[in-house]
């Protein structure tokens, strides 16, 4: 994009997104939001863990199932890195 004189889009800061979401949900921003993020990462990691397990068992619907181990490790590592903030 820089070659055509434009900057690539950037993700917005998390705080305004959290405030907007909570406002629309009708609740306050939780004081311990990191707990929810780490829990969500745990849940998100369960998906590639299940796909990988089924691939190991020879029962995966996706032929790339064995590659899901890398996704699992990435999500688990990110969640583990955030866990001490909780």
C-alpha positions in Angstrom: 0.0 0.0 0.0 2.9 2.3 0.6 3.9 1.9 -3.0 0.6 3.7 -4.0 1.0 6.4 -1.4 -1.3 4.9 1.3 -0.7 3.6 4.7 -2.1 0.2 5.6 -5.0 0.2 8.0 -4.2 -0.1 11.7 -6.2 -1.7 14.4 -7.8 0.9 16.7 -6.8 1.2 20.4 -8.6 -1.4 22.5 -10.0 0.9 25.2 -12.5 2.7 22.9 -13.7 -0.6 21.5 -14.2 -2.0 25.0 -16.1 1.0 26.1 -18.3 1.0 23.0 -19.0 -2.7 23.3 -19.9 -2.4 27.0 -22.1 0.6 26.4 -24.0 -1.3 23.7 -24.2 -4.3 26.0 -25.6 -2.1 28.8 -22.8 -2.9 31.3 -19.7 -1.3 32.7 -16.2 -2.2 31.5 -15.0 -4.9 33.9 -12.2 -3.9 36.1 -10.5 -7.3 35.5 -10.9 -7.4 31.7 -7.7 -9.4 31.3 -9.4 -12.3 33.0 -12.1 -12.4 30.3 -9.4 -12.1 27.6 -7.4 -15.0 29.0 -10.5 -17.1 29.4 -11.5 -16.4 25.8 -8.1 -17.4 24.6 -8.5 -20.7 26.6 -11.8 -21.3 24.8 -10.3 -20.3 21.5 -7.5 -22.7 22.0 -9.9 -25.6 22.5 -11.0 -25.4 18.9 -7.6 -26.1 17.3 -6.8 -28.6 20.1 -9.9 -30.6 19.1 -9.2 -30.4 15.4 -5.6 -31.6 16.1 -6.7 -34.4 18.3 -9.2 -35.6 15.7 -6.4 -35.5 13.1 -4.2 -37.6 15.3 -7.0 -40.1 15.6 -7.6 -40.1 11.8 -11.0 -38.5 12.1 -10.5 -34.9 11.2 -12.9 -33.3 8.7 -10.1 -31.0 7.5 -7.0 -32.6 5.9 -4.9 -29.8 7.4 -5.8 -31.0 10.9 -2.3 -31.8 11.9 -1.2 -28.2 11.2 -3.6 -27.0 13.8 -1.1 -27.8 16.5 0.8 -24.7 15.5 -2.4 -22.6 16.0 -3.1 -24.2 19.3 0.5 -23.4 20.6 0.2 -19.8 19.4 -3.1 -19.2 21.2 -1.9 -21.0 24.3 1.3 -19.1 24.4 -0.4 -15.8 24.0 -2.9 -16.6 26.7 -0.2 -17.9 29.0 1.8 -14.7 28.5 -1.3 -12.6 29.5 -2.2 -14.8 32.5 0.2 -13.1 35.0 -1.7 -9.8 34.4 -4.8 -11.4 36.0 
